[in-house]
Amino acid sequence: MSAPPVVPANFWEHEPVRRALAERHLGRVIRAYRCHPYHGRVALPQTVVAGWLGITQAQLSRVENGPPLVHLDRLAHWAQILRIPEAYLWFALPVRHRRMVENGEAASASADPHCVGPDKGRRTLLAGIAVVASGAGLLGSTEIIQPRRVGAADVARLNAVLELYRSVDYECGGGLLYREVARFAESVYRMLDWSHPTGLTPRLVAAVAAARHLAGWTALDAGRHDDAQRHFVAGERAALTAGDGPLAAMIRYSQAKQLQHLRHNRDALATLQLAHAQLESHATPAVKALLWGAEAASIAALGDHQTALATLGKAGDQFERINSEREPDWMGFYDRGELFAQYGRVYRDRARRDSRQASEAVRWVQDAIAAFGPANVRSTVLNEVGLCSALFLADEPEQALTVGAQVLEKSQAMSSNRVIDRVVNLRRDLARHRKLPEVAEFDRVLIARAAVAA
């Protein structure tokens, strides 16, 4: 978890918490807080809570088991972070801290500034993932985890935790996850130096590569492009070491998506072509379709629409050959909606030069939205942004504004900088309708959203 959850008022009436507060020992209060049944059957790990407080796990252990703290600034700061109501404290909060607690700013004070605050359900889910990762010995703090022998079960747990993180990423974006996933990836990277059976090495290295890839992907989605590149490079190196060509290609694909987002389409195209070359005979139909669909988007952005359509045709042919049982598990996200979304991107680029193509862009994006599953919230929202653009290009401003209003509302509930950037970029496709009062007002809203994002 990036920050403590919002707890109910009766949380502080739990007997162990009340007893620790009565003893005026904040370390024992923190221990009682970690072990509170509100968090589930397993206590919150010291590594997680120490991260909130800005200390190491060893330091928190000494705080919990040592003499009472007496330094007022530290007492007040930690009480603020944990949102302990002042009525339960044995010391007075300074005015600044009191206002932060009263205004509900404590949790956001230690959270990533790029993140949108998640609701209680998401925080509970993240707490559960952190507990699972820590209990499995996969989550470290600022200190190095004690080395031990790694077995096949550890690799299975690692992949299971990654799948949990991916599910949250699909739903609400990388801004919410990046700090946690990055810490998780750094922790499991150290496992490469631990003892393990020789036969397990490729699977372990591939799992570590997948963790670095997810860290890079969530960093990209959070708008942390330098961090994303760092994780992608480490992940690609590990994937190639493991001899996992498809995973290396997937990481190259993610690098290309980053370049496309930054509008460096020539570099994105070169990156995707390199991924194809690295794969050679190891490419599966899903991976081929994924890469060709992305290539088509960059080719269209560069103005070569005929080649883009031909490349989309290759992607479609490969998609029809997919056998899910023979594809890597991490390709499970790639479905017909993802393929249709690439068609929508290509036709939107064509429509910007030839408005007669706009109706095709609308159709493909609508098909993509219909094909996405309910769990893939971010992809649905991104394509609703694309639908709004396509409707403006198709000279359907009223329908575009209806979709745009829905997109603005949904994007506020997500912690994805990519979604925010795409929403702001709607301005380029509404220009021809800006004289309409409703469109001009929508444009002003987008300008305001851009100012907040900056």
KAGITA-V539118 format. One record per residue. N is the residue number from 1. SS is DSSP state (H for helix, E for strand, C for the rest). Layout:
# KAGITA-V539118
n=N ss=SS
n=N ss=SS
This chain:
# KAGITA-V539118
n=1 ss=C
n=2 ss=C
n=3 ss=C
n=4 ss=C
n=5 ss=C
n=6 ss=C
n=7 ss=C
n=8 ss=C
n=9 ss=H
n=10 ss=H
n=11 ss=H
n=12 ss=H
n=13 ss=H
n=14 ss=C
n=15 ss=H
n=16 ss=H
n=17 ss=H
n=18 ss=H
n=19 ss=H
n=20 ss=H
n=21 ss=H
n=22 ss=H
n=23 ss=C
n=24 ss=C
n=25 ss=C
n=26 ss=H
n=27 ss=H
n=28 ss=H
n=29 ss=H
n=30 ss=H
n=31 ss=H
n=32 ss=H
n=33 ss=H
n=34 ss=H
n=35 ss=C
n=36 ss=C
n=37 ss=H
n=38 ss=H
n=39 ss=H
n=40 ss=C
n=41 ss=C
n=42 ss=C
n=43 ss=C
n=44 ss=C
n=45 ss=C
n=46 ss=H
n=47 ss=H
n=48 ss=H
n=49 ss=H
n=50 ss=H
n=51 ss=H
n=52 ss=H
n=53 ss=H
n=54 ss=C
n=55 ss=C
n=56 ss=C
n=57 ss=H
n=58 ss=H
n=59 ss=H
n=60 ss=H
n=61 ss=H
n=62 ss=H
n=63 ss=H
n=64 ss=H
n=65 ss=H
n=66 ss=C
n=67 ss=C
n=68 ss=C
n=69 ss=C
n=70 ss=C
n=71 ss=C
n=72 ss=H
n=73 ss=H
n=74 ss=H
n=75 ss=H
n=76 ss=H
n=77 ss=H
n=78 ss=H
n=79 ss=H
n=80 ss=H
n=81 ss=H
n=82 ss=H
n=83 ss=C
n=84 ss=C
n=85 ss=C
n=86 ss=H
n=87 ss=H
n=88 ss=H
n=89 ss=C
n=90 ss=C
n=91 ss=C
n=92 ss=C
n=93 ss=C
n=94 ss=C
n=95 ss=H
n=96 ss=H
n=97 ss=H
n=98 ss=H
n=99 ss=H
n=100 ss=H
n=101 ss=H
n=102 ss=H
n=103 ss=C
n=104 ss=C
n=105 ss=C
n=106 ss=H
n=107 ss=H
n=108 ss=H
n=109 ss=H
n=110 ss=C
n=111 ss=C
n=112 ss=C
n=113 ss=C
n=114 ss=C
n=115 ss=C
n=116 ss=C
n=117 ss=C
n=118 ss=C
n=119 ss=C
n=120 ss=H
n=121 ss=H
n=122 ss=H
n=123 ss=H
n=124 ss=H
n=125 ss=H
n=126 ss=H
n=127 ss=H
n=128 ss=H
n=129 ss=H
n=130 ss=H
n=131 ss=H
n=132 ss=H
n=133 ss=H
n=134 ss=H
n=135 ss=H
n=136 ss=C
n=137 ss=C
n=138 ss=C
n=139 ss=C
n=140 ss=C
n=141 ss=C
n=142 ss=C
n=143 ss=C
n=144 ss=C
n=145 ss=C
n=146 ss=C
n=147 ss=C
n=148 ss=C
n=149 ss=C
n=150 ss=E
n=151 ss=C
n=152 ss=H
n=153 ss=H
n=154 ss=H
n=155 ss=H
n=156 ss=H
n=157 ss=H
n=158 ss=H
n=159 ss=H
n=160 ss=H
n=161 ss=H
n=162 ss=H
n=163 ss=H
n=164 ss=H
n=165 ss=H
n=166 ss=H
n=167 ss=H
n=168 ss=H
n=169 ss=H
n=170 ss=H
n=171 ss=H
n=172 ss=H
n=173 ss=C
n=174 ss=H
n=175 ss=H
n=176 ss=H
n=177 ss=H
n=178 ss=H
n=179 ss=H
n=180 ss=H
n=181 ss=H
n=182 ss=H
n=183 ss=H
n=184 ss=H
n=185 ss=H
n=186 ss=H
n=187 ss=H
n=188 ss=H
n=189 ss=H
n=190 ss=H
n=191 ss=H
n=192 ss=H
n=193 ss=H
n=194 ss=C
n=195 ss=C
n=196 ss=E
n=197 ss=C
n=198 ss=H
n=199 ss=H
n=200 ss=H
n=201 ss=H
n=202 ss=H
n=203 ss=H
n=204 ss=H
n=205 ss=H
n=206 ss=H
n=207 ss=H
n=208 ss=H
n=209 ss=H
n=210 ss=H
n=211 ss=H
n=212 ss=H
n=213 ss=H
n=214 ss=H
n=215 ss=H
n=216 ss=H
n=217 ss=H
n=218 ss=H
n=219 ss=H
n=220 ss=H
n=221 ss=H
n=222 ss=C
n=223 ss=C
n=224 ss=C
n=225 ss=H
n=226 ss=H
n=227 ss=H
n=228 ss=H
n=229 ss=H
n=230 ss=H
n=231 ss=H
n=232 ss=H
n=233 ss=H
n=234 ss=H
n=235 ss=H
n=236 ss=H
n=237 ss=H
n=238 ss=H
n=239 ss=H
n=240 ss=H
n=241 ss=H
n=242 ss=C
n=243 ss=C
n=244 ss=C
n=245 ss=H
n=246 ss=H
n=247 ss=H
n=248 ss=H
n=249 ss=H
n=250 ss=H
n=251 ss=H
n=252 ss=H
n=253 ss=H
n=254 ss=H
n=255 ss=H
n=256 ss=H
n=257 ss=H
n=258 ss=H
n=259 ss=H
n=260 ss=H
n=261 ss=H
n=262 ss=C
n=263 ss=C
n=264 ss=C
n=265 ss=H
n=266 ss=H
n=267 ss=H
n=268 ss=H
n=269 ss=H
n=270 ss=H
n=271 ss=H
n=272 ss=H
n=273 ss=H
n=274 ss=H
n=275 ss=H
n=276 ss=H
n=277 ss=H
n=278 ss=H
n=279 ss=H
n=280 ss=H
n=281 ss=H
n=282 ss=H
n=283 ss=C
n=284 ss=C
n=285 ss=H
n=286 ss=H
n=287 ss=H
n=288 ss=H
n=289 ss=H
n=290 ss=H
n=291 ss=H
n=292 ss=H
n=293 ss=H
n=294 ss=H
n=295 ss=H
n=296 ss=H
n=297 ss=H
n=298 ss=H
n=299 ss=H
n=300 ss=H
n=301 ss=H
n=302 ss=C
n=303 ss=C
n=304 ss=C
n=305 ss=H
n=306 ss=H
n=307 ss=H
n=308 ss=H
n=309 ss=H
n=310 ss=H
n=311 ss=H
n=312 ss=H
n=313 ss=H
n=314 ss=H
n=315 ss=H
n=316 ss=H
n=317 ss=H
n=318 ss=H
n=319 ss=H
n=320 ss=C
n=321 ss=C
n=322 ss=C
n=323 ss=C
n=324 ss=H
n=325 ss=H
n=326 ss=H
n=327 ss=C
n=328 ss=C
n=329 ss=H
n=330 ss=H
n=331 ss=H
n=332 ss=H
n=333 ss=H
n=334 ss=C
n=335 ss=C
n=336 ss=H
n=337 ss=H
n=338 ss=H
n=339 ss=H
n=340 ss=H
n=341 ss=H
n=342 ss=H
n=343 ss=H
n=344 ss=H
n=345 ss=H
n=346 ss=H
n=347 ss=H
n=348 ss=H
n=349 ss=H
n=350 ss=H
n=351 ss=H
n=352 ss=H
n=353 ss=H
n=354 ss=C
n=355 ss=H
n=356 ss=H
n=357 ss=H
n=358 ss=H
n=359 ss=H
n=360 ss=H
n=361 ss=H
n=362 ss=H
n=363 ss=H
n=364 ss=H
n=365 ss=H
n=366 ss=H
n=367 ss=H
n=368 ss=H
n=369 ss=H
n=370 ss=H
n=371 ss=H
n=372 ss=C
n=373 ss=C
n=374 ss=C
n=375 ss=C
n=376 ss=C
n=377 ss=H
n=378 ss=H
n=379 ss=H
n=380 ss=H
n=381 ss=H
n=382 ss=H
n=383 ss=H
n=384 ss=H
n=385 ss=H
n=386 ss=H
n=387 ss=H
n=388 ss=H
n=389 ss=H
n=390 ss=H
n=391 ss=H
n=392 ss=H
n=393 ss=H
n=394 ss=C
n=395 ss=C
n=396 ss=C
n=397 ss=H
n=398 ss=H
n=399 ss=H
n=400 ss=H
n=401 ss=H
n=402 ss=H
n=403 ss=H
n=404 ss=H
n=405 ss=H
n=406 ss=H
n=407 ss=H
n=408 ss=H
n=409 ss=H
n=410 ss=H
n=411 ss=H
n=412 ss=C
n=413 ss=C
n=414 ss=C
n=415 ss=C
n=416 ss=C
n=417 ss=H
n=418 ss=H
n=419 ss=H
n=420 ss=H
n=421 ss=H
n=422 ss=H
n=423 ss=H
n=424 ss=H
n=425 ss=H
n=426 ss=H
n=427 ss=H
n=428 ss=H
n=429 ss=C
n=430 ss=C
n=431 ss=H
n=432 ss=H
n=433 ss=H
n=434 ss=C
n=435 ss=C
n=436 ss=C
n=437 ss=H
n=438 ss=H
n=439 ss=H
n=440 ss=H
n=441 ss=H
n=442 ss=H
n=443 ss=H
n=444 ss=H
n=445 ss=H
n=446 ss=H
n=447 ss=H
n=448 ss=H
n=449 ss=H
n=450 ss=H
n=451 ss=H
n=452 ss=H
n=453 ss=H
n=454 ss=C
